[in-house]
Amino acid sequence: MFYLPSTTLQENKVSFYSHILNRHIDVVVIGHYGKPLLLFPTSMGNAYQNKDFGLLDTIRDKIDGGELKVYNVDSIDFQSFYSKELPPNIKIYNYSLYVRFLKDELVPWIQKECNVDRIAVGGCSFGAFHAATFAFKYPDLVYSLICMSGAYNIKNFMKGYFDDHVYFNNPVDFMQNADGWKYNHMKIVLGTSDWDICHQDNVDMSQLLASKGINHWYDEQKWAEHDWRLWNRVFPHYISQMM
C-alpha cells in the first residue's frame, strides 16, 4: 500500500560519484543531525523508496528532533542479481563492486560527515540482505543492524555458479565460518512474521547466529504479510530499541 505522509520530510539528494562503480549513485539524505542510519531499498527499489512508502515518516520525531540522520542509497539490482541479460559471474562481480563502493567510498563519507566511527544499517526485504551482508562482512564499521523480512541466500540468483565473490557476499555461507566475538558490540534484529514469505529465511539466520554465539533479537510478528504495512509498524519500535 502506498503511504503519503501528512507533510513532507526534508530531504537532500546527493548524486554521489563512485570511482569504483564508475557511475553516479543517488543518496537521499533525510534529517539535519543525529546518528547516521544507512538504509537500503527493497529489490529493484531506488533511494526514494523508503521515504515514498512511509517508512521514514514512522520515525519522523527522531529525524526532526536531531536524533537520526538517514542515508537512503540506490541499489544496483538491475546490474546485478535482477539483471535478465547478465551471466551469474558478472552479476556477482558487479555486486562485489557495489559492496566495495559502500565500504571504501560511501560509508567513509558518512563517517566524516557525522563524525562517527560506526554507523547503523538496515532495510526491508532485499534491502535487509544488503544491510546484513555489509554488517556481517564489516562489523568494525557497524554498531546496529536492523533487518525486516530479509532473505540471506543469493544462490537462487546464481543458477549453480559459485566462486569467492558468491561465498563472501552470501551470509548463509560466510557466516558459518565467522568468529562470533567480532559481533559482540553489535545490536542485531531479525524481524519477520508468521505469514512472511521470508519467515524461514529469518528462522535459519537466527539459528546460524545462535550457533556462533552471536547475540541478536529474533522478532516474529503475527498475522502480517511481507509488506510495507508490517515494516512501517515495527520499524519505529526497532529504532527505539536498536539505536
C-alpha positions in Angstrom: 0.0 0.0 0.0 1.4 3.4 -1.0 1.6 5.7 2.0 1.6 9.5 1.8 2.8 11.4 5.0 0.8 14.4 6.1 3.8 16.7 5.5 7.0 16.2 3.5 10.2 15.2 5.2 13.1 17.5 4.4 15.5 15.8 2.0 18.8 16.4 0.3 19.5 14.4 -2.8 23.2 13.7 -3.4 24.4 12.4 -6.7 27.4 10.5 -5.3 30.1 9.7 -7.9 31.7 6.3 -7.3 35.1 5.7 -8.8 34.8 2.0 -8.0 31.5 1.7 -10.0 32.4 4.4 -12.5 29.0 6.0 -12.2 26.8 8.2 -10.1 24.7 6.7 -7.3 21.8 8.6 -5.8 21.8 9.1 -2.0 18.8 10.8 -0.4 19.7 12.2 3.0 16.8 12.8 5.4 17.5 14.8 8.5 19.9 17.5 9.6 21.7 15.9 12.5 21.9 12.8 14.6 23.2 9.2 14.5 23.7 8.0 10.9 21.5 5.2 9.6 22.2 3.8 6.1 19.0 2.3 4.6 18.8 0.1 1.5 15.7 -0.2 -0.7 13.8 -3.4 -1.4 14.5 -5.3 -4.6 14.9 -3.0 -7.6 14.0 0.0 -5.5 15.7 3.4 -5.5 16.9 5.9 -3.0 13.5 7.4 -2.5 11.6 4.2 -1.8 11.8 4.2 2.0 10.5 7.7 2.1 7.8 7.2 -0.5 6.3 4.2 1.2 6.1 5.9 4.6 8.9 4.1 6.4 10.7 7.2 7.4 7.6 9.0 8.4 7.2 6.5 11.2 10.4 7.8 12.8 9.7 11.5 12.0 10.0 12.5 15.6 13.6 11.2 15.8 14.6 12.7 12.5 13.0 16.1 13.2 14.4 16.0 16.7 18.0 15.6 15.5 18.4 12.1 16.9 18.7 10.4 13.5 20.1 11.3 10.1 19.1 8.7 7.5 21.1 8.0 4.3 19.0 6.2 1.7 21.1 4.7 -1.1 20.3 3.4 -4.5 20.8 -0.3 -5.3 22.3 -1.7 -8.5 19.9 -4.6 -8.6 19.3 -4.2 -12.3 23.0 -4.5 -12.9 23.5 -7.4 -10.6 21.0 -10.0 -9.2 17.9 -8.9 -11.1 19.5 -8.5 -14.5 17.9 -10.7 -17.1 20.8 -10.5 -19.5 24.0 -10.8 -17.4 25.5 -14.2 -16.6 25.9 -15.1 -12.9 29.6 -14.4 -12.8 29.1 -10.8 -13.9 26.1 -10.3 -11.7 28.1 -11.3 -8.6 31.2 -9.4 -9.7 29.1 -6.2 -10.1 27.6 -6.7 -6.7 31.1 -7.1 -5.2 31.9 -3.7 -6.7 28.8 -2.3 -5.0 29.9 -3.6 -1.6 33.3 -2.1 -2.2 31.7 1.2 -3.0 29.8 1.1 0.3 32.9 0.2 2.3 35.5 2.4 0.6 33.5 5.4 -0.6 30.0 5.9 0.8 30.5 4.8 4.5 33.7 6.9 4.9 31.8 9.9 3.6 29.0 9.3 6.1 31.5 8.7 8.9 33.2 12.0 8.1 30.0 14.0 7.7 28.6 12.7 11.1 32.0 12.4 12.9 31.5 8.8 13.9 33.4 5.5 13.7 30.4 3.2 13.3 27.0 3.5 11.7 23.7 1.7 11.8 22.5 -0.1 8.7 19.1 -1.6 7.8 16.5 -2.4 5.2 13.3 -4.3 4.3 13.1 -7.5 2.2 16.1 -7.5 -0.2 17.3 -4.3 1.5 17.8 -6.4 4.6 20.0 -8.7 2.6 22.2 -5.7 1.6 22.3 -4.4 5.1 23.1 -7.8 6.6 25.8 -8.6 4.1 27.6 -5.4 4.7 27.3 -5.5 8.5 28.4 -9.2 8.8 31.3 -8.6 6.4 32.5 -5.4 8.1 31.4 -5.5 11.8 34.0 -2.9 12.7 32.0 -0.3 10.8 28.6 -1.1 12.1 27.1 -0.9 15.6 23.4 -1.7 14.8 21.7 -3.9 12.1 18.0 -3.7 11.5 16.7 -6.4 9.2 13.0 -6.7 8.3 11.7 -9.7 6.3 15.1 -10.3 4.9 16.4 -13.2 2.8 20.0 -14.1 3.2 20.8 -16.6 0.5 21.6 -15.5 -3.1 22.2 -18.9 -4.6 18.9 -18.9 -6.4 20.2 -16.0 -8.4 23.4 -17.8 -9.3 21.9 -20.8 -11.2 24.6 -23.1 -9.8 27.5 -20.8 -10.3 29.8 -20.4 -7.3 33.1 -18.6 -6.7 34.7 -16.5 -4.0 32.6 -13.5 -4.8 29.5 -15.6 -4.2 30.8 -17.0 -1.0 31.9 -13.7 0.6 28.6 -12.0 -0.4 26.3 -14.7 0.8 25.7 -14.5 4.6 24.5 -18.1 4.9 27.8 -19.2 3.6 30.5 -16.9 5.1 28.8 -16.6 8.5 29.2 -20.3 9.1 33.0 -19.6 9.4 32.7 -16.3 11.3 34.2 -15.6 14.7 31.2 -14.8 16.9 33.2 -12.5 19.2 33.5 -9.9 16.4 29.8 -9.1 16.7 29.7 -8.7 20.5 29.3 -4.9 20.2 26.5 -5.0 17.5 22.8 -4.8 18.2 21.1 -7.1 15.7 17.4 -7.5 15.0 15.9 -10.0 12.6 12.2 -9.0 12.1 9.7 -11.3 10.4 6.1 -12.6 10.8 4.4 -15.9 10.6 2.9 -15.0 7.2 6.1 -13.6 5.8 7.3 -15.2 2.6 10.8 -14.9 4.1 9.9 -16.4 7.5 12.0 -19.5 7.2 15.0 -17.4 6.0 14.9 -15.5 9.2 14.5 -18.6 11.3 17.5 -20.1 9.6 19.6 -17.0 10.0 18.7 -16.7 13.7 19.7 -20.3 14.2 23.0 -19.7 12.4 23.8 -16.6 14.6 22.9 -18.5 17.7 25.2 -21.4 16.8 28.0 -18.8 16.6 27.1 -17.3 20.0 26.1 -14.0 18.4 23.5 -12.2 20.4 20.5 -10.9 18.4 16.8 -10.3 18.7 14.6 -12.5 16.6 11.2 -10.8 16.4 8.2 -12.6 14.9 5.0 -10.7 14.4 1.6 -12.4 13.9 -0.9 -12.3 11.0 1.2 -9.9 8.9 2.3 -10.4 5.3 5.6 -9.4 3.6 4.6 -5.8 3.0 5.2 -2.2 3.9 2.3 -2.2 6.5 4.3 -4.7 8.5 7.6 -2.9 8.2 6.1 0.5 8.9 4.6 -0.9 12.1 7.7 -2.5 13.5 10.3 0.0 12.3 9.8 2.7 15.0 10.0 0.1 17.7 13.2 -1.4 16.3 14.7 2.1 16.0 13.9 2.8 19.7 15.5 -0.4 20.8 18.4 -0.7 18.5 19.6 2.9 18.1 
